[in-house]
Structures are given as C-alpha cells and as structure tokens.
C-alpha cells in the first residue's frame, strides 16, 4: 500500500488562527483528519523468555541487517520492559533509515499538526499519513471524552479526556470557585474574579453598581468562554459596552501590570502532564514572554487600544509598532524567551528564584483545580494508561508587585515556529516531550520483521488489579494522616505499584530541560487540596524516600522487574469490571468523599501512577 507521505518542500504551516490554540468544548467534534478508529491491535506472541534482552544503546539506534539502517530505540532502565522510540531533533538534515522502511511507523496527521512536530516525527522514522487505521500517534484537537475509548491500546493522543475543564474559561472559573470556597482565597485567589454570562449578569450588575462611585475607573475584560488568540476580547469600563445576552466571561482586569520598557507582557508556560492519577506534572523552563506593542496606560481613553492591553502574538503582529525578535539570546522586540526575561529581571534586582517558585505553585494548583473532574473521565474513557499525554500552554500575567495571575489555559497551545526564536524554544521542547511520552514499537513489527526491537507489551499498561492489589488500595486510601501511609505503603510493592513506578522513572531519566514539579519530595502539601488517591500517596512516599538517592530506588525496581513481578497482572473478570463502576460508599474501609461530595469508584483509586521506590525497600523485603 502506498503511503500518503508529506513533502515538507510543498507543505505550508497551518494558520494558527485555524485552531492551534483553541480551547476545546466538550461537544466539539474531532477534526476529520484526526479521527480515531476503534479496533484492537494484537499483542505480540513472542516467547517471554526471549524478550527485552537489553543491549540496545539508549544513545543510538540498534543495528539491523540493512546497511546503514537503524532502529530509533531507547532502552528502559528495567529488565523485561520493552524499549521506547528515541526521537530526533527537528532540524537534522537526515532522518532515520529504518530496516523495515516506514510502513509500521505511521503518524496520523490532523489539520493542526505543526511543522515542527512533523519534522521531528519525520526525522525519527515516522511516515506522516492522512488515512490509516494503524497509526501510532496523532497530534490534533481535543475530542469528546467517550471517543477516547476508540483508541487502540498501542495508540497515543496528545490529550486526556475532560481537559476542557481547564481549557474553557467558564469551566476553569467554576472549578476555581469550588477551590476558593473549600480552601480559601489565599490559596486559590490567583485567577482574577470572573462572572459567567449571561447566567451571572445580575451578580455582575450588583458589583458594577457598588463600584460605580469610582468614576468608571474599574476595568473589566470580556472574553468568549472557548476562544483563543485574542478573538472576541475587549476591555471595557461602562455597563452599556457589555453584551447582555451573549455567552461570555467578564473578568476583573489587572490594571497594574509589571512593565518592562513601559510595555505590558505575559508569560507562556509550557506544561506537560503525563498522568492525572497519579498526577504527574512537568514544567518547561524556556517558555515565551509576549509583549504588547504599544506602551501601557490605564487611562480610560485608551481602552480600545488592543495593541496596548492584549499581549497575544496573533493580534500584536498586525501592529505597525510590532518588532520581531529573531535572536533567541536577545532581549529585544516584542517576543523574548522566558530564560532571557528572567535573566533581564534578575539584573534589574528581581528575586527570580522566588518568582519561579511562585510560578511552579501556580501551575500545580491550576492543574489540581480541575483534577477531581478530569480523573473520573480519564478512568471511564481510557482503556490503557498508554493512550494519553497532554501539553498545556498556561498564560500568566505579573502585576506590579510580581504576583503571578493566571489568565487562561490553552489545551492546544500554538507550536508555530516561523521565527528562529520560536524554533529555539519549541524544537527541543517537542523532541523531549515525545521522549517523555514514551512511544513503544508496535506489536505488528515483531510479527512481520526479523530482528526487530521488542514491542509494546500491554501488561505494562494494564488497568486491571489482582485481589491483593485491590485490598492494598482500599486500605491505604482510607488513612487521614500522612504518617499512617507514607512509611508502610512501600513495604510490600505489588506488580501494579512497580508498573506505575517504573514508567515514571523511565520518564524522569529523559526529561531533559523539563522540570518535574509534581510529585517531588516537597509537594505532599498539595495532596491536602485533592481527594485521597492511592497512587498519589504511593508517589508521595516514593519521592520522600528516594528523591535524593534515586539510584537506590531504581535498583529496587530493577530487582523486582528481574523477577517479572511487574508482569503478573490481574484478570479482567466480573469483579474488576464491577469495581470500575462501584462507589466506595459500598466498601466502608475505602469510602472517601470527593471534592464535589461524590463517592469514588474503587477502580478510580487504583488508577494512574508513576514514581516509586527501590533500594532500601529491597533490604526490608529480604529481611522479611
């Protein structure tokens, strides 16, 4: 079959305005070119004793029979875990020459797959196709949560079910309202006060009338709830300028921004989430600073100047005053790298270490604000832990006191790379992101090609549990005090524990510039803002014990994997199925209310996990 392969010499970058930064709506349909297909890949039947023999370099490709051809492989840290695809930079002139060609390495294109993603994939050996049922990955728009069930166990999509709870401005505010109500304005008061219209029009009017004596100095910014790139955004200060029957969010305008050279700017932070349960968050340190192209003024006569009040690149690039910055190492023009911005601010006397810490806290709390709603949708609609990862673009504004304010969350952040500065930031980001996402070779490869690398093993990503594992989950989720679980949860690691932990350690070793900001040895305080979940507690204990001596934890997991403990999986029987829909209220020892006052299914408490423990536990087990 002839593949529909893309020629970069004739292909044009999709216009960002077509939706590359769009906020997904739950009832949006998936783009036609990115539609997923239901059916299941066969699992490799290779004899287990011959699998995962190792010996494949993590820094290069494994040689094969064809001269000059290599497999783009990266070995796992652990025995009896299949290797991963190793991704190459976007700007290399030559691509991997695979021994089998590209027919088993298919990536399905969507209308929003950026050039920098395509080049990274092409250099890594993938065939970029428009129509195929055998694709390994796709980079596209968000889709309805039930459609995630149609993903094959060997396919990856760059979204999780339910992340519209973060991407839609109205849903994000509702979730923040709940967190503020439960945990205080001090903890979650970094999203400007918002009204969802037209439902809260009367409440807004009361606030408006109350602040009226200020002579109209209060400023509000109105935005469509599910738009991006500055579409439909206005700054107003008069009631008559507010649309009364349109779906909007009306947000308190931050009118005292921190200025550089007299201009307002915002920060685009790139945040990768590889799992929601357990929650695992990475922050990329080299984001973007985007400047308004007109000098800032809070005078009401300047409210209509979009080039002054909005920092979106898609708006300011149209300004006659806009100056492009082609040098990633320069603090000039209207777009800087985040690294250079922080260097500039440090030279100006700003405590950038503390500022960065505050940005990390904002990111963690932002993701946590919607975690209680996203996690159940993931567990209901993801067939495998393998299927999903997601890159978010979190936009932040600093006020004159250097307090970070959350502006919005983009669930399809632009990876447009027209300038050298954009390519400098986004090229390494994309390559590392794909390495962290951990793509395996498809099962079809080992069935059709001799001497192929070991392929996807569905046991590593199973969601089923043994009876022993279900009991352990139920026991450890019920404790109210951290000291009741943090020492004991690691004493008897199950196969399920080990699978979650080894996946997280294999992620960690290729994180590159990404910083894993949750979980760490110091982030257990954030668990107070989340309902009790088994895997989050497992990782809390793991990081507390092994963060400063990671090699010991890896050694412990290696010993368990050498004994194939991680390959002993539960059967998907009627009990496992019933657990997926069973409320914890039916099991007294494991009942825990959620943030929304709902009970949690037992299966939910046993889902996603990641980081884990190793060496000292091995000694404890030997002693036992």
C-alpha positions as CSV (number, residue, x, y, z in Angstrom):
1,X,0.0,0.0,0.0
2,X,1.4,3.4,-1.0
3,X,1.6,5.8,1.9
4,X,0.4,9.4,1.6
5,X,3.6,10.9,2.8
6,X,4.0,14.7,3.3
7,X,6.6,16.6,1.3
8,X,8.0,19.5,3.5
9,X,9.0,21.4,0.4
10,X,5.4,21.8,-0.7
11,X,3.6,21.7,2.7
12,X,2.6,25.1,4.3
13,X,2.3,25.6,8.0
14,X,-1.3,25.6,9.2
15,X,-2.5,29.1,10.1
16,X,-2.6,29.4,13.9
17,X,-5.9,31.1,13.6
18,X,-7.5,27.9,12.4
19,X,-7.4,26.5,15.9
20,X,-3.9,25.6,17.0
21,X,-4.6,27.4,20.3
22,X,-8.3,26.8,20.5
23,X,-9.9,25.9,23.8
24,X,-11.9,22.7,23.4
25,X,-15.6,22.5,24.0
26,X,-16.9,19.2,25.3
27,X,-19.4,18.9,22.4
28,X,-16.7,19.8,19.8
29,X,-16.2,17.1,17.2
30,X,-12.8,15.7,16.4
31,X,-11.2,17.1,13.2
32,X,-11.8,14.8,10.3
33,X,-8.1,14.0,9.7
34,X,-7.5,13.2,13.4
35,X,-10.4,10.9,13.8
36,X,-9.6,7.8,15.9
37,X,-10.5,4.3,14.9
38,X,-11.8,1.5,17.0
39,X,-10.3,-2.0,16.9
40,X,-7.6,-3.7,18.8
41,X,-4.0,-4.4,17.9
42,X,-2.9,-8.0,18.5
43,X,-0.4,-8.3,21.3
44,X,3.0,-9.8,20.4
45,X,3.1,-13.6,21.0
46,X,6.9,-13.7,21.2
47,X,8.1,-16.1,23.8
48,X,8.6,-14.2,27.0
49,X,12.0,-15.7,27.9
50,X,13.5,-14.1,24.8
51,X,12.0,-10.7,25.3
52,X,13.7,-7.5,26.5
53,X,17.2,-8.9,26.4
54,X,18.7,-5.5,26.5
55,X,21.9,-4.5,24.8
56,X,20.3,-1.6,22.8
57,X,22.0,1.7,23.3
58,X,19.9,4.5,24.7
59,X,22.0,7.0,22.8
60,X,21.8,5.5,19.4
61,X,19.9,3.1,17.2
62,X,20.2,-0.7,17.2
63,X,21.8,-2.0,14.0
64,X,19.9,-4.3,11.7
65,X,20.5,-6.2,8.5
66,X,20.0,-3.4,6.1
67,X,23.2,-1.4,5.5
68,X,23.1,2.0,7.2
69,X,19.6,1.3,8.7
70,X,19.0,1.6,12.4
71,X,16.1,1.3,14.8
72,X,15.4,4.5,16.8
73,X,15.4,2.9,20.2
74,X,15.9,3.9,23.8
75,X,16.2,1.1,26.4
76,X,14.2,1.1,29.5
77,X,16.0,1.2,32.8
78,X,14.4,-2.1,33.8
79,X,14.6,-5.7,32.6
80,X,11.6,-7.2,30.9
81,X,10.3,-3.8,29.8
82,X,10.3,-3.2,26.1
83,X,12.4,-0.3,24.7
84,X,10.9,3.1,23.6
85,X,11.2,5.0,20.3
86,X,14.0,7.6,20.5
87,X,13.1,10.9,18.9
88,X,15.5,13.1,17.0
89,X,15.7,16.9,16.7
90,X,13.6,18.6,14.1
91,X,16.5,20.4,12.4
92,X,18.6,17.4,11.4
93,X,19.2,17.1,7.6
94,X,18.9,13.4,7.6
95,X,16.2,11.1,9.1
96,X,16.5,7.6,10.5
97,X,16.6,4.9,7.8
98,X,14.6,2.1,9.3
99,X,15.4,-1.5,8.4
100,X,11.8,-2.2,7.6
101,X,11.0,1.2,5.9
102,X,8.3,3.2,7.4
103,X,5.2,1.1,6.8
104,X,4.9,0.1,10.5
105,X,5.7,3.6,11.7
106,X,2.7,5.7,10.9
107,X,1.7,9.0,12.4
108,X,-1.8,10.3,11.5
109,X,-1.9,14.0,10.6
110,X,-4.5,16.4,11.6
111,X,-5.2,19.9,10.3
112,X,-3.4,21.4,13.3
113,X,-0.2,19.3,13.4
114,X,2.6,21.9,13.4
115,X,5.6,21.8,11.1
116,X,8.0,21.4,14.0
117,X,6.1,18.3,15.1
118,X,6.1,16.9,11.6
119,X,9.8,17.4,11.1
120,X,10.6,15.8,14.5
121,X,8.5,12.8,13.6
122,X,9.9,12.5,10.1
123,X,13.5,12.7,11.3
124,X,12.6,9.9,13.9
125,X,11.4,7.5,11.2
126,X,7.7,8.0,11.1
127,X,5.6,8.1,7.9
128,X,3.2,11.0,8.1
129,X,-0.2,9.8,6.7
130,X,-3.6,11.2,6.3
131,X,-5.6,7.9,6.2
132,X,-4.7,4.8,8.1
133,X,-6.1,2.6,10.9
134,X,-2.6,1.5,12.1
135,X,-1.2,4.8,13.3
136,X,0.9,5.0,16.5
137,X,0.2,8.7,17.3
138,X,-1.6,11.8,16.3
139,X,-1.4,15.5,17.3
140,X,-4.8,17.0,17.0
141,X,-7.7,18.8,18.5
142,X,-9.5,17.7,21.7
143,X,-12.5,15.4,21.3
144,X,-15.5,14.1,23.2
145,X,-14.5,12.0,26.2
146,X,-16.3,8.8,25.0
147,X,-14.3,8.9,21.8
148,X,-11.1,8.1,23.7
149,X,-12.5,4.6,24.1
150,X,-11.9,4.0,20.4
151,X,-8.2,4.4,20.7
152,X,-6.3,1.1,20.3
153,X,-4.0,0.1,23.2
154,X,-0.9,0.9,21.1
155,X,-2.1,4.5,20.1
156,X,-1.3,7.8,21.7
157,X,-3.2,11.1,21.5
158,X,-2.0,14.4,22.8
159,X,-5.0,15.0,25.1
160,X,-6.7,13.5,28.1
161,X,-10.5,13.1,28.4
162,X,-12.1,16.1,30.2
163,X,-9.3,18.7,30.0
164,X,-11.9,21.1,28.6
165,X,-12.4,21.7,32.4
166,X,-9.1,23.6,32.2
167,X,-9.3,25.0,28.7
168,X,-12.8,26.5,28.8
169,X,-12.7,29.8,30.7
170,X,-16.1,29.4,32.2
171,X,-15.3,25.8,33.5
172,X,-12.0,26.9,34.8
173,X,-13.6,29.7,36.9
174,X,-16.3,27.3,38.2
175,X,-13.6,24.9,39.3
176,X,-11.6,27.8,41.0
177,X,-14.8,28.9,42.8
178,X,-15.0,25.5,44.4
179,X,-11.4,25.5,45.4
180,X,-11.7,29.0,46.8
181,X,-14.8,28.1,48.7
182,X,-13.2,25.0,50.2
183,X,-9.6,26.1,50.7
184,X,-9.7,29.9,50.8
185,X,-8.9,32.9,48.6
186,X,-5.4,32.9,49.9
187,X,-4.6,29.5,48.4
188,X,-6.5,29.9,45.1
189,X,-7.1,33.6,44.6
190,X,-4.7,34.0,41.7
191,X,-7.4,33.8,38.9
192,X,-9.0,37.3,38.6
193,X,-12.6,37.3,39.8
194,X,-14.8,36.2,36.9
195,X,-18.5,36.3,36.1
196,X,-20.0,33.8,33.7
197,X,-22.6,35.5,31.5
198,X,-25.5,35.7,30.9
199,X,-26.1,33.4,34.0
200,X,-24.4,35.8,36.4
201,X,-25.5,39.1,34.8
202,X,-27.4,40.2,37.9
203,X,-24.4,39.5,40.2
204,X,-22.1,41.4,37.9
205,X,-24.5,44.3,37.9
206,X,-24.6,44.5,41.7
207,X,-20.8,44.5,41.7
208,X,-20.7,47.1,39.0
209,X,-23.2,49.4,40.8
210,X,-21.3,49.0,44.0
211,X,-18.0,50.2,42.4
212,X,-19.7,52.9,40.4
213,X,-18.7,55.8,42.6
214,X,-15.1,55.2,41.4
215,X,-16.0,57.2,38.4
216,X,-15.7,54.3,36.0
217,X,-12.1,53.6,36.8
218,X,-12.8,49.9,37.4
219,X,-11.9,48.0,34.2
220,X,-13.2,44.6,33.0
221,X,-12.1,42.3,30.3
222,X,-14.7,40.2,28.4
223,X,-13.8,37.0,26.6
224,X,-15.7,34.3,24.8
225,X,-15.5,31.1,27.0
226,X,-13.9,28.9,24.4
227,X,-11.8,31.1,22.2
228,X,-8.1,31.9,21.8
229,X,-5.7,34.1,20.0
230,X,-7.4,37.2,21.4
231,X,-10.6,36.6,19.4
232,X,-13.6,38.5,20.9
233,X,-11.6,40.0,23.8
234,X,-12.4,43.6,24.8
235,X,-11.5,45.8,27.8
236,X,-14.5,47.9,29.0
237,X,-15.4,50.2,31.9
238,X,-19.1,51.0,31.1
239,X,-22.1,48.8,31.6
240,X,-23.5,49.9,28.2
241,X,-20.5,48.3,26.5
242,X,-21.2,44.9,27.9
243,X,-23.2,42.4,25.7
244,X,-26.1,41.2,27.8
245,X,-27.3,38.1,26.0
246,X,-24.0,36.6,24.7
247,X,-22.1,33.7,26.3
248,X,-19.1,35.4,27.8
249,X,-16.8,35.6,30.8
250,X,-16.3,39.0,32.3
251,X,-13.2,39.2,34.4
252,X,-11.6,41.8,36.6
253,X,-8.9,43.5,34.6
254,X,-5.4,43.6,36.2
255,X,-4.7,47.3,35.6
256,X,-1.4,47.4,37.4
257,X,0.8,45.1,35.4
258,X,4.5,44.8,35.8
259,X,6.1,46.7,32.9
260,X,9.3,46.4,31.0
261,X,10.3,49.4,28.9
262,X,6.8,50.7,29.6
263,X,5.1,47.7,28.0
264,X,2.8,45.1,29.4
265,X,3.7,41.4,28.8
266,X,2.5,37.9,29.6
267,X,4.3,34.6,30.1
268,X,3.5,31.5,28.1
269,X,4.4,28.5,30.3
270,X,4.6,25.0,28.7
271,X,3.3,22.3,31.0
272,X,3.3,18.6,30.3
273,X,1.0,16.2,32.1
274,X,1.7,12.6,31.6
275,X,-0.8,11.2,34.1
276,X,-3.7,12.6,36.1
277,X,-3.9,9.6,38.5
278,X,-1.2,9.6,39.8
279,X,-0.8,13.3,38.9
280,X,2.5,13.9,37.2
281,X,3.4,17.5,36.0
282,X,6.4,18.8,34.1
283,X,7.2,22.4,33.6
284,X,9.4,23.6,30.7
285,X,11.8,26.4,31.9
286,X,12.2,28.1,28.5
287,X,8.8,29.4,27.6
288,X,7.9,32.8,26.0
289,X,7.4,36.4,27.1
290,X,5.0,38.2,24.8
291,X,4.9,41.9,24.8
292,X,2.1,44.4,23.9
293,X,3.3,46.5,21.0
294,X,2.1,49.9,22.5
295,X,3.2,51.4,25.7
296,X,0.8,50.7,28.6
297,X,-1.6,53.3,30.0
298,X,-4.6,52.8,32.4
299,X,-6.3,55.9,31.1
300,X,-9.9,55.0,30.1
301,X,-9.4,56.8,26.8
302,X,-7.0,54.1,25.7
303,X,-9.3,51.2,26.5
304,X,-9.9,50.4,22.8
305,X,-6.2,50.1,22.0
306,X,-5.9,46.3,21.6
307,X,-2.2,46.6,21.0
308,X,-1.8,48.1,24.5
309,X,-4.0,45.8,26.6
310,X,-3.6,42.5,24.8
311,X,-0.4,40.6,24.5
312,X,-1.4,37.9,22.1
313,X,1.1,37.5,19.2
314,X,-1.7,36.9,16.7
315,X,-3.0,40.4,17.5
316,X,0.2,42.4,18.0
317,X,1.9,41.1,14.9
318,X,-0.6,43.2,13.0
319,X,0.5,46.4,14.7
320,X,2.7,48.9,12.8
321,X,4.8,49.2,16.0
322,X,5.4,45.4,16.3
323,X,9.1,44.4,16.2
324,X,10.0,40.8,15.7
325,X,12.9,39.3,17.6
326,X,14.9,36.9,15.5
327,X,17.6,36.3,18.2
328,X,16.7,33.8,21.0
329,X,19.5,35.2,23.1
330,X,18.4,38.9,22.9
331,X,16.1,41.0,25.0
332,X,14.7,43.0,22.1
333,X,11.5,43.2,20.1
334,X,8.1,42.1,21.3
335,X,8.8,38.4,22.0
336,X,11.6,37.1,24.3
337,X,12.4,33.7,25.6
338,X,11.4,33.2,29.2
339,X,15.0,32.4,30.1
340,X,16.2,35.7,28.8
341,X,13.3,37.5,30.5
342,X,14.3,36.1,33.9
343,X,17.9,37.0,33.3
344,X,16.8,40.6,32.5
345,X,14.6,40.8,35.6
346,X,17.4,39.3,37.8
347,X,19.7,42.1,36.5
348,X,17.0,44.6,37.5
349,X,17.1,43.3,41.0
350,X,14.2,40.9,40.9
351,X,14.4,37.7,43.1
352,X,13.8,35.4,40.1
353,X,14.3,32.2,42.2
354,X,11.3,33.1,44.3
355,X,9.3,34.2,41.3
356,X,10.0,30.9,39.6
357,X,8.9,29.1,42.7
358,X,5.6,31.1,42.7
359,X,5.1,30.2,39.0
360,X,5.6,26.5,39.8
361,X,3.0,26.8,42.6
362,X,0.5,28.5,40.2
363,X,0.9,25.7,37.7
364,X,0.4,22.9,40.2
365,X,-2.7,24.5,41.8
366,X,-4.1,25.3,38.3
367,X,-3.9,21.6,37.3
368,X,-5.2,20.5,40.7
369,X,-8.2,22.8,40.4
370,X,-9.8,20.6,37.8
371,X,-8.2,17.2,38.7
372,X,-11.2,16.0,40.6
373,X,-13.4,16.2,37.4
374,X,-10.8,15.1,34.9
375,X,-9.6,12.0,36.7
376,X,-13.0,10.2,36.6
377,X,-13.4,11.0,32.9
378,X,-9.9,9.5,32.3
379,X,-10.7,6.4,34.2
380,X,-14.1,5.9,32.5
381,X,-12.8,6.5,28.9
382,X,-9.2,5.5,28.8
383,X,-8.7,1.8,28.0
384,X,-5.0,1.9,28.8
385,X,-2.6,4.0,30.7
386,X,-0.6,4.2,27.5
387,X,-3.1,6.2,25.5
388,X,-2.7,9.9,26.6
389,X,-0.4,12.7,27.5
390,X,-1.0,16.5,27.1
391,X,0.9,19.7,26.6
392,X,-0.8,22.8,28.1
393,X,0.0,26.4,27.4
394,X,-0.6,28.3,30.7
395,X,-0.7,32.1,30.3
396,X,0.4,34.2,33.3
397,X,0.5,38.0,34.0
398,X,2.7,39.6,36.6
399,X,1.4,42.6,38.5
400,X,3.5,45.5,39.8
401,X,4.1,43.5,43.0
402,X,5.3,40.5,41.0
403,X,2.2,38.4,41.9
404,X,1.5,35.9,39.1
405,X,-2.1,35.9,37.9
406,X,-3.5,33.1,35.8
407,X,-5.0,34.4,32.6
408,X,-6.1,31.2,30.8
409,X,-5.1,27.6,30.0
410,X,-4.7,26.5,26.4
411,X,-5.2,22.8,25.7
412,X,-3.8,23.1,22.2
413,X,-1.0,25.7,22.6
414,X,0.5,27.0,19.4
415,X,3.7,25.4,18.3
416,X,4.1,27.7,15.3
417,X,7.8,28.1,14.6
418,X,8.1,30.7,11.9
419,X,11.0,32.6,13.7
420,X,14.4,31.3,14.9
421,X,13.3,32.3,18.4
422,X,10.2,30.1,18.3
423,X,12.2,27.2,16.8
424,X,14.8,27.6,19.6
425,X,12.2,27.1,22.2
426,X,9.7,24.7,20.6
427,X,12.1,22.4,18.8
428,X,13.8,20.9,21.8
429,X,10.5,21.1,23.7
430,X,8.7,18.9,21.2
431,X,11.6,16.3,20.9
432,X,11.8,15.9,24.7
433,X,8.0,15.9,25.1
434,X,7.8,12.9,22.8
435,X,10.6,11.1,24.6
436,X,8.8,11.6,27.9
437,X,5.6,10.4,26.4
438,X,7.3,7.0,25.8
439,X,6.2,5.5,22.5
440,X,6.8,1.8,22.0
441,X,7.3,-0.1,18.8
442,X,4.0,-1.6,17.5
443,X,3.2,-5.2,18.0
444,X,2.9,-5.7,14.3
445,X,6.6,-5.0,13.9
446,X,7.8,-8.1,15.7
447,X,5.2,-10.2,13.9
448,X,6.4,-9.2,10.5
449,X,10.1,-8.2,10.8
450,X,13.0,-10.3,11.8
451,X,15.4,-9.0,14.5
452,X,13.1,-6.1,15.3
453,X,13.3,-4.5,18.7
454,X,10.9,-5.9,21.3
455,X,7.5,-4.3,21.0
456,X,4.6,-3.0,23.0
457,X,3.6,-5.2,26.0
458,X,0.0,-4.4,27.1
459,X,0.8,-5.9,30.6
460,X,2.9,-2.8,31.4
461,X,-0.1,-0.5,31.0
462,X,-3.0,-2.7,32.2
463,X,-5.7,-1.2,34.4
464,X,-6.7,-4.4,36.0
465,X,-5.8,-5.4,39.5
466,X,-5.3,-8.6,41.5
467,X,-7.3,-9.2,44.6
468,X,-4.2,-8.4,46.7
469,X,-3.8,-5.1,44.9
470,X,-7.4,-4.1,45.4
471,X,-7.2,-4.7,49.1
472,X,-4.0,-2.7,49.4
473,X,-5.6,0.2,47.5
474,X,-8.7,0.2,49.7
475,X,-6.6,0.0,52.9
476,X,-4.2,2.8,52.2
477,X,-6.7,5.3,50.7
478,X,-8.7,5.4,53.9
479,X,-6.0,6.9,56.1
480,X,-6.5,10.5,57.1
481,X,-3.0,11.2,58.4
482,X,0.0,11.2,56.1
483,X,2.2,9.4,58.7
484,X,-0.3,6.5,58.6
485,X,0.7,5.6,55.0
486,X,4.0,7.3,54.0
487,X,6.2,4.6,55.6
488,X,4.2,1.5,55.1
489,X,2.9,1.8,51.6
490,X,6.3,1.0,50.1
491,X,7.0,-2.1,52.3
492,X,5.2,-4.6,50.1
493,X,5.3,-3.3,46.5
494,X,2.8,-5.1,44.2
495,X,3.1,-5.7,40.5
496,X,0.8,-2.7,39.9
497,X,2.9,-0.5,42.1
498,X,6.1,-1.4,40.2
499,X,4.5,-0.9,36.8
500,X,3.5,2.7,37.8
501,X,6.8,3.4,39.4
502,X,9.0,2.1,36.5
503,X,7.0,4.1,34.0
504,X,7.7,7.3,36.0
505,X,11.4,6.5,36.4
506,X,11.7,5.9,32.7
507,X,10.1,9.3,32.1
508,X,12.3,11.0,34.6
509,X,15.6,9.9,33.0
510,X,14.7,11.6,29.7
511,X,13.1,14.7,31.0
512,X,15.8,16.9,29.6
513,X,15.1,20.6,30.4
514,X,11.7,19.8,31.7
515,X,11.4,20.0,35.5
516,X,9.1,17.6,37.2
517,X,7.3,19.9,39.6
518,X,4.8,17.3,40.9
519,X,5.3,14.9,42.6
520,X,8.5,15.8,44.4
521,X,9.8,15.2,47.9
522,X,8.3,18.6,48.9
523,X,4.9,18.6,47.2
524,X,2.9,16.5,49.6
525,X,1.3,19.6,50.9
526,X,-0.7,19.8,47.7
527,X,-2.4,16.5,48.5
528,X,-4.4,18.4,51.0
529,X,-6.2,20.1,48.1
530,X,-7.1,16.7,46.5
531,X,-9.3,13.9,47.5
532,X,-7.3,10.8,48.7
533,X,-6.0,8.7,45.8
534,X,-3.8,5.6,46.2
535,X,-1.3,6.4,43.5
536,X,-0.7,9.9,44.7
537,X,0.1,8.6,48.1
538,X,2.3,5.9,46.7
539,X,4.4,8.6,44.8
540,X,4.4,10.8,47.8
541,X,6.1,8.1,49.8
542,X,8.4,7.2,46.9
543,X,9.7,10.7,46.4
544,X,10.1,11.3,50.1
545,X,12.3,8.2,50.4
546,X,14.2,8.2,47.1
547,X,14.3,11.7,45.6
548,X,17.7,12.3,47.0
549,X,19.0,8.8,46.2
550,X,17.2,7.9,43.0
551,X,19.7,5.2,42.1
552,X,18.6,3.1,45.1
553,X,15.0,3.3,44.1
554,X,15.9,2.3,40.6
555,X,17.9,-0.7,41.9
556,X,15.0,-1.9,43.9
557,X,12.6,-1.7,40.9
558,X,15.2,-3.4,38.7
559,X,15.3,-6.4,41.2
560,X,11.6,-6.7,41.1
561,X,11.5,-6.5,37.3
562,X,14.2,-9.1,37.0
563,X,11.8,-11.4,38.9
564,X,9.0,-10.4,36.5
565,X,6.8,-9.1,39.3
566,X,5.6,-6.3,37.1
567,X,4.3,-8.8,34.5
568,X,1.9,-10.5,36.9
569,X,-1.4,-8.9,36.2
570,X,-5.0,-9.3,37.3
571,X,-7.6,-10.8,35.2
572,X,-10.4,-8.6,33.7
573,X,-13.2,-10.5,35.3
574,X,-16.6,-9.5,36.5
575,X,-15.2,-8.3,39.8
576,X,-12.7,-6.0,38.2
577,X,-15.4,-4.7,35.9
578,X,-17.8,-4.1,38.8
579,X,-15.1,-2.3,40.7
580,X,-14.9,0.3,37.9
581,X,-18.5,1.4,38.5
582,X,-18.7,0.7,42.2
583,X,-18.9,3.6,44.6
584,X,-16.5,3.4,47.6
585,X,-19.6,4.0,49.7
586,X,-20.3,0.3,49.2
587,X,-17.0,-0.6,50.7
588,X,-16.7,1.0,54.2
589,X,-12.9,0.6,54.5
590,X,-12.3,2.6,51.3
591,X,-15.0,5.2,51.3
592,X,-13.7,8.7,50.7
593,X,-15.8,11.7,49.5
594,X,-14.6,13.7,46.6
595,X,-14.3,17.5,46.4
596,X,-17.7,17.5,44.8
597,X,-19.2,15.5,47.6
598,X,-19.4,12.4,45.4
599,X,-18.0,9.0,46.4
600,X,-15.1,7.5,44.4
601,X,-15.2,4.2,42.5
602,X,-12.7,1.7,43.9
603,X,-11.1,1.3,40.4
604,X,-10.5,5.1,40.4
605,X,-8.4,4.9,43.5
606,X,-6.3,2.3,41.8
607,X,-5.6,4.0,38.5
608,X,-2.7,6.1,37.1
609,X,0.7,6.0,38.9
610,X,4.2,6.9,38.2
611,X,7.2,7.4,40.5
612,X,8.3,4.8,43.0
613,X,10.8,3.3,45.4
614,X,13.5,0.8,45.3
615,X,16.8,0.0,47.2
616,X,16.1,0.3,50.9
617,X,12.7,-1.5,50.4
618,X,14.6,-4.3,48.8
619,X,16.5,-4.8,52.1
620,X,13.3,-4.7,54.0
621,X,11.8,-7.4,51.8
622,X,14.9,-9.5,52.1
623,X,14.8,-9.2,55.8
624,X,11.1,-10.2,55.8
